[in-house]
Amino acid sequence: MKVRRLSLEHFRGVRSGRVLLDGHSLLVGSNSVGKSTVCEALELILGPERMFRRPVVDEHDFYGGCYQPVGEELPEIGLEAVLTELSPAAERQFGPHLRRWSDETVDFADLESGVLEQADAGQWCLPVVFLGRYDPQEDDFFGGTFFAHPAKSRDDLGEESSELGAGLRPFTREDKRHCGFLYLRPNRTGNRALSFQRGSLLDTIVRLEADQGGPLWEKALADVAAVVVADEDSGFSKIRAEVTERIGRFVGLAAHSDPVDLHLSEATREHLRETLRLFVATQPGTHAVPFNRLSTGTLNLLVFALLTYIAELKGEDSVIFAMEEPEIALPPHAQRRLVDFVTRRMGQAIVTSHSPYVIDKFDPAQIVALGRDETGVLSSSPVLLPPGFKPKQYSNNRRQFAEAVLARAVLVVEGSTEADLVPAVADVLEQDPSVDYVHPDLAGVSVFNAQGDNAVPAFAPLFKSLGKPVYGIHDTPVKPLSADTLAKADDFTRYKVIPYKGIEDLLAAEVPVKVQRRFLSAAGERADYPGKCARPREDMDDAEVTALVWEVLKEHKAGGYAALLISQCVGRHELPASIVDFLLEVDADLRTPLASSLDSPTLGEGEVTGGAE
């Protein structure tokens, strides 16, 4: 069972939206775009324990905080999940509530004329909905989950038409257990998650184990009651005897050997839930401590370990596992291991992340880019490699691509020298008080090394498909670019071919000679100064300085010498104008209202506008 489509109405920051998922999915997008809201919506619909919270929703769960009646209408949160790839057991369990689904139209197949007469009209799917509303008479919030199909018409409901979920059958807690939904929040390391309170992870484990092996709480309560605190060797024995004697003067005690005694618990399930604690001893020590005394990273892994236990008890292939930001407090190797585990062992993993180490583990087709406009409409789009884009181009740049996915905009350059040069120029511009400029790091611009001037335009369609402003700059190629390559360059938001055949030519021509002299003085003292080049001398004329700078830069492309040259600049007037002018144009673009519209993914043919957050 997998979530194929999620629709949201009037929920948190989303006025309306729709998100399409296809198996394991990584949700990416800028902060506050809606990734967490998608996960919260899924938990409201599918989480077996979510309905125990009171209230189920509150004022801030309604779009724009609008929950009070508008005229005669009550604003209502509406969240619908469509589940596909149902098991035979699920089809039997939910048979009357199933509909046919078409992967071609990404919608219900029975909406098409005559489709019900077709035996192979599409796979069965289960649509489930959560509805939430404020009740002015009770001055409280209410919510419930329901089968979305079939629904009675309003005419058949009569006076019941105003009730929450009128005409729909409730989707119960037991029904939700068949869906196997688990949710790991980034802040789920508090006391409740690892306690034995109702709905906690450990409570879920106890319930599942009890279903298979019989009652567990009864045995625990009996064991606790059998613990003797005030035995003959204990100082509490004398205290108990004295207390018994004094109480007996005023209270008629039972005819029992120990009418007054000391116990560890009130011997009720609820009290035991409150007092029972998980103790853990971690390396390099040996002393066990309560779980809440562990480090944040260890707590995150502990929570995840318990979730895997639950998954195994439920049956791993049937689990829908939503996980937010698994990278929090975890080193890269732990992030990769965690993602590998869930994608191998869970039926469907839905992950949000800002970590390139996590993104690196997902193929482009599994990445769903989210965007949300100012009107509250959430949009989603899968990452599709453009026609003619070779998979090797992606695999060779996988880590760079992961970082670009997280960026607000992407600047594609032709090589490692340029990739080092752009941040260096930005550093100097940012320090110049006469220039109003936002550094690419603050503006959310990722610099992407295309590894060749001819390769720069090839990445424009890819990043444009992510809904990002994409910029390209490279030097004049030795051979003119082909018509096909130039056509790809049309997808750049802004594109510049500098009038030089190499970065050395640009720097030698546009950086003042006085800066070049400072550079040679600094480079000449470095241990990696190229041995083929002459040593700088104080008596060199300007032409000799420029020639030597060009030669040093050419001989040591990979040594960061171009960035070293730029670091000698003081202010915009000493920087290469071709690079500066382009960066200022990019900065101006990202400050305009147009840039905010570019944050939303551009949807391809056959994709659906709408989504969730």
N, C-alpha and C positions, 0 to 999 in steps of 0.2 A: 504494500500500500504506500502510495507516494502522493504528496501535494503537487498538483499540476497547475492550479490557478488559485490565486488569492485576490479577492476583491474587497475594497474598503470604502466605506462611506461615513463621513462625519466623525472620523476617529483621530484624535490628537491633532497633529499638524496636517492631516490629509483630509481635504474636503471630499475628494473622490480619487480612485486609482485602482490599478490592476497590475499584478505582478505574475509573470509566467515563470514557472520553474520546470526543469526537466531533469529529474534525478538529482544527483549531488550538485549543489549550487553554492557559489560564493557570491554574496551580495556586497557590492562595492559602491562607493559614492562619497560625496563630501560629508563633513560633520553635519548632523541635524537634518539630513536629507530624508531619512525614514527607515534606515536599516533596523534599528531597535524596535520601531513600531511594527514592522512586519513580523518580527519574532513575538512581540507581545500579542499581536492579533492572532497568531497561530495558537498561542497558549490559551487565549480566551475561548477559542473554538474547540481545541482538541485536548487541552490539559485536564486530566481527570481531577486534580485537586484545586484547580484555579477557582472554582465556584465557592470554595470554603471561605475565601476572603470576604470580609465585610467592611465597606461596601465593595461589590464586585468591580464597579467603576466609580469614578468621582468626577468633580467638576472639570478637572484638567484633562480628562479623557475625551471630552467633547470638542470638536473642531471649533477653534476660536473661543472656547469656554462657553459656547451657546447651548445651554441645556434647559433654560426656562421656556415655557410655552410661547410660541409665536402665533398670535391669533388663536385659532382652535387647534393648531398643530403642535405636537410635542417633538422637538428634535430627537432623532433616534440614531444611535450608533448601529451600523450594519456591517458585519464582517462575514464573508462567505469563502469557504475553502472547498475546492473540488478535488476529491481524492480518486486517483486512478490506479491501475495495476492491482486490482483487488484480488485477494486470494479466494479460492473456492469457498472457504469457511466464511469469509466476509460477505461474499455474494449471497450465501444462504442466510447469514445473520441479518443483512440489511436489504434483502430482496425487494420488498415493496417500495423502498425509497431510492432505488437506483434509476439512473437515466443513461442513455447512450451518449458517448463522447466521441467527437471527431478531432483527431490530431491535426488534420488539414486546416480546419477553420478555427481551431483552438476554442471550441464552443460545444454546446450540447448538440448532438447530431439530430435529436428528435425535434429540433426547431425547423428542420428542412422538410419541405413538403414530400410526403410519400415515404419518408425514411423508415417509418415504423413497419412498413411492409417488407423491408429488406432484412434478410437474416444476418448479414454481416454489416450492419449499419454502423459499427464502431464498438469499441470496448465499453463495458459497464463502468460507470463512475458513481461516486457518492457525494452529492453536494450537501454541505452542512453549514449552518449559519448561526452566528451569535448576534443577539439584539440587546441593546442597552438603552435605558431610558430613565429620566427623572420623574418621580411621582409627586406632584405638588401637594396632594392631599395627605400623603404619608411623610412628606418632606424628607424623602430618601431616594437612593438610586437602586435600580433593579436591573438585572441582566439574566439572560438564559440562553442556552444553546438548543437548537432545533434541527430536525431534518428539514432541508429546504424543499423536499419533494416527497409526496404531492402536497399542494397547498389548496385549501378550500377557497372558493371565490368569496368576495366580500358579501355578496347577496345571500350566501348560504350561512353566514355567521350570525347575522342579526345583531343582538345586543353585545355579543362577544367580540365584535370587530375592532373594538378599541383596546382590547387586552394585548399585552406584550406577547408576540408570537402567535397571535390568533390564527387558527386554521392550520397550525403546524404541530407535529408531534414532538415532544421533548427528546433531545439527544442526551441521554443520561450519562452518568459517571461510568456505569458499566459498559455502555456503548463506546465511550471514549477509550476505555482500556483496550478495546480491540484495535485501536489505531496505533497504540504504542508510541505516543508522543512524549519526548523528553526535552527539557529546555535547560541549558546551562547559561546563566547570566554571568556577566563579567564581575558583578558584585555579589555573587551568591556564596560568599564565604562567611556570612554572618552566623549568629548562633542558631537560628532556626533551621537552616539548610542541613546542618550536621547534627542537629538534636534529634530527639525521638518524638517531637511534637507532631500532631496530625498534619499530614501532607508533606512532611519533610522527606529527604532522601532515605534516611534510615527507617522511617515509618513505612515508606513504600516497600523497602526490602523486607521488613518484618512481615508485612501483609502478604507479599508474594511468596515468601518462604512458608508462611502459615497455610497458604492455599495448597501447597504441595506436601507439607509435612505435618500439618495439624497445628493447633493453638500454641503460640509461643508466650504470650503475655501471662497466661495462667501459671505456667511453669516458673516464669521469672518472679511472679508475685509470691508463689509458694517458697521459692528459694530465699527471697528477701525476708519473708516472715520467719523462716527457720534460723536466721542468723541471730546468735545470742550475743547481746552487747554487755549485759550486766551479769556475767558469770561469776563464780566464786573467786576467781583470781583477779577480778577487775575492781578498781576503786568504785565503779558505779554500783557494785553490789551493795555496799554500805549505804550509799546515797539512796538507792531504791528502798532499802529496808526502813530507813528513817522517814522517807517521804510516805511510805505505806502506813507506818504507825501513826503519823500525824493526820493523814487524810482519814484514817479509820476512826478517829475521834469524832469526826463530823459527818462522814459519808458512810452509808452502809455498803461495804464492799462485798463482792461475790465470795462465796465459799470456795476459794481457789488458792493453790499454793503461791501463785504470783498474781494477785489481782491488779497490781500496779507493775508495769514493765516498760522497758525501753525498746523501741523498734526503729529500724532505719527508714521506714516509709509509712505512709498512711494506708498502704496496702490497697491502693486503687490504681487503675490503669493511668488515669490522668496525672496522679501525683508521681508515678514512676516515670512517665513521659517527661515531666518537668525536671526530675532529679538525675535521671540516667545520663551519663556522659561518656563519650568516646575518648579514650586516652591513647596517645601515640608516642612512641619513642623513636626518634630519628637519629641517624648517624651524624657526627661521630660519637654522640653521647649514648647513654643507656637508660636514662631516667625518663619514664613516661610522663607526659603532661596533658592536660585537657586540650582538645583539638584547637580551641580558639586561642591558645598560646603559641601556635605554630606560625611560621613565616607566611606571608601572603602567597608566595609562589607555591609553597608546600600545600597550603590550604586549597589552592586552585587545582592542583594535581590530585589531592585527596577527594575533592568533590567529583572530579572527572572519573577517578577510579570507582567511586560508588555508582556513578551513572552507567559505567560499563557493566557493573554487577547487575544493575537493574535490567540493562539491555539483554544480558545473557538469560536472565530469568524470564523475560518476556519472549525471547526468541529474536536473535539479532536482526535477521532479515526483515522482520516486521516493524522495526523501530524507525520512527521519524525523529531525527535528532537535530534540534536547533541549538546553535552554539554561537555566542557573541564574544568577539575579541579574545580568542584563546591565547593570544600572545601576552596578556597582562601578567607581569612578574615572572614570565618564563623565558629562559634562554632560547636562542634559535633552534638548537637541536631538539629541545623538548617540544617546541611548537611544531616542528616537522613530524616528530613521532606521534604527537597527539592527532594531527590531521590525517596522517597515514592510517592510524588505527580506526578512526571513525569512518573514513571513506571505504575501508576494506570490510569493516564489520557491521556497519549500520545499513539498514535498507535505504535510507535517504538521509544525507547530511546537508543541513542548511546553515551556512557559516557566514558571519560578518567579520571583517578584519581590516586593520590598517597596517598589517605587517607584510613586507615583501616575502618573508620566509613562508608565510601561510599562503599568500597568493601564488607563489611559485609552485605550489603543489596541485594547482587546478589548471586544467586545460582551458583554452579560450572559450570553448563552447559551454563550459560549466560556469562561466563568470557572467553575472547579471548586473548590469550597470543601472543604478537608480538615479532619478533626478526628480526634483519637485519645483514647480514654478510658484510665482507669488500668489496665485489664486488658490493654491493648495491642491493642485492636481499632480499626483505622483505618476511618473512614467518609468517604464523598465524596458531594457533592451539587452539581448545577449550579445556577447562579443563575437563577431563573425570576421574571420580572416578574409580580406578582399580577394576577388578573383585574381589569380596569377601570383598571389602572395605565397611563397614557398614555405612549407612547415619548418624547413631548416632555418629560415630567417627568424622565425619565432623562437625555436629551440635555442639558437645561438645567442639570443638576446633575452632569454627568459627572465633573468633577474632585473634587467633594465626595464623590461615590459611591466613587471610587477610594480616597480616604483612609479612608472608612468600611469598605471591604472589608478593609483592613489592621488595623483596630481590634479590640480585644477586646470592646468594647461601644460602642453608639451612643446619644447623647443628642440628640434632635430638638427644636429650638427654632423659634420662629416667624419670626425675622428677624435681620438683621445686628446690631442693637443687642443682642439677647439672646445672639447668638453671641460678641460681645465681652464681654458682662457675665459670663457663666458662668466663663470663665478668670480674670477679674479677682477674682471672689468666691473662687474656689479659691485664688488666690495669697495672699489675706489669711488664709484659713482655715489654709493650710499653715504660715504664719508664726506662728500663735497657739499657743504652747506648751501651752495648756490644752485644746486640741482634738486628738484622735487622728484624723487625716485624711490620706488619700492623694490627692495631686493627680491630676486626670484624665489628665494627660500621663503620669504614672508608672503609673497604673492601666490605661492603654491605652484610654481613652474618647475617641471622636471626637465633636465637637460639629457637628451637621449643621443647616444653615439651610434650613428648609422654605419660607421666603418667604411666610408667611401663616399665621394661626392655624388656618384651616380646612384647610390643607394638612398640618399636623403629623401627624394620624392616618393619612394616606394612606401614609406611609413605614413605618409599623409592620409591616405584613405583609411588605414587601420585606426589611427587615433581620432579621426573625424567620426568614425562609426561609434566611438565611445562617447560622443557628444561633447568632446573637449575642443577648445581653441587649440590649433596646432600650427606651429611656426617652423619654417625651415630656412637655413642659411648655409651656403657653401661657396667655395671659390669657383672660378671659371674652369670647367672641365677641359681636359686636353682635347677630347672629342666631344662635339655637340651632343646634347642629350637627344634620345630618340623621341619620336612623336608620342609613343605610349608613355614614356617616362614623364614627359612634359604634361600629358593629360592628367597623370596622377598628382602632379604639383598643383593643379587647379584646386585640390582639396585643402591646401594650406589656407589658413586664415590670413597669413602674411608670409611672403616668400621673397628671399633676396639672394641673388647671385653676385658676390662681390667681384669687382673688376681686377682680380689678381689670380694668378695660377697657383698660388700656394700661400699658406698663412705666413711664411717667412717673408714673402714679398710684401704682404700687407703691413706687417709690423715694421719692417725696415723702412717702408715708405711713409707710414702715418704716425709713428712714434717719434717725438723730437729727439735730436741727436744728444742733447744733454741727459735725457733719460737713458738712452742707449749707453752712454759712458758710465752712468751709475750701475747699469745692469752688468757691463763687462767687468767692472770693479768687483761686484758681488760674485759673479760667476767664476772669475779667475781664482778666487779663494776656495772654491769647492773642490772636493776630492774627485768628483765625477766630471770635472771639466774635460771636454773631448781632447784627446791627445793629438788628433790630426790638425787641430786648429792652433794658430799662433797665439802666444800669450798677449793679453792687452798691454799697451804701453801708453804712458801719459802724453807722449809727443805725437800721437796719431792725429791726422787731420780728420775732418768730418766724414769724408768719403771712405777713408780707411776704417773708421769706426763702424759705419753702416755696413760695409762689406764684411767685416769680421762678425758683426751681430748676425747677419744673414747666414754666414757659414756655421756659427755656433748653434743657432736654432735648427739648421738643417741637419747637423750631425747628431744633435741630441733631442730628437723629437719626443722621445718617451720619458725624458728626465724632468719634465715640469719646468723647462727653461722659459717657455713662452709665458707661463703664469708668473715666473720670477721676474721677467721683464716688466710685466704689467704692474707687479707689486712695487716697482720703483717709481710709478707715476703718482703725482700729487694733484688730484683734481681732474675734472673732465677735460681741461685744455691740453693735458698731456696724454690722453688716451686715444687709441685709433678711432677716427671718426666713423668709419664704416660699421664697426661693431657697436659703438655707442649709439649712433642714430637708430640702428635696428632695435636695440634693447629699449630705447626710449619709446619707440613706436609700439613695441609689444606692451610696455608698461601702460601706455595711454589706452590701448585697446582693452586691457583688463580692468581699467577704471571706469569704462563707459557702461551704460545700462545694457548694451548689447551683450556684454560679457556674461551677465547673469543669465540671459536666455541660453547662452552656450553651455551652461552648467547642466542643462537637462539633456539626456541622451537623445540622439537623433535616431528615430526608429526606421528600420528597413521595411521593405515590402512584406506584407503578411504579419507584421508584428502589431501589438495592441498598445494603444496609448492608455495610460491609467496605471495605478499601482498602489503602494501602501507605505505609510509611516505614521 
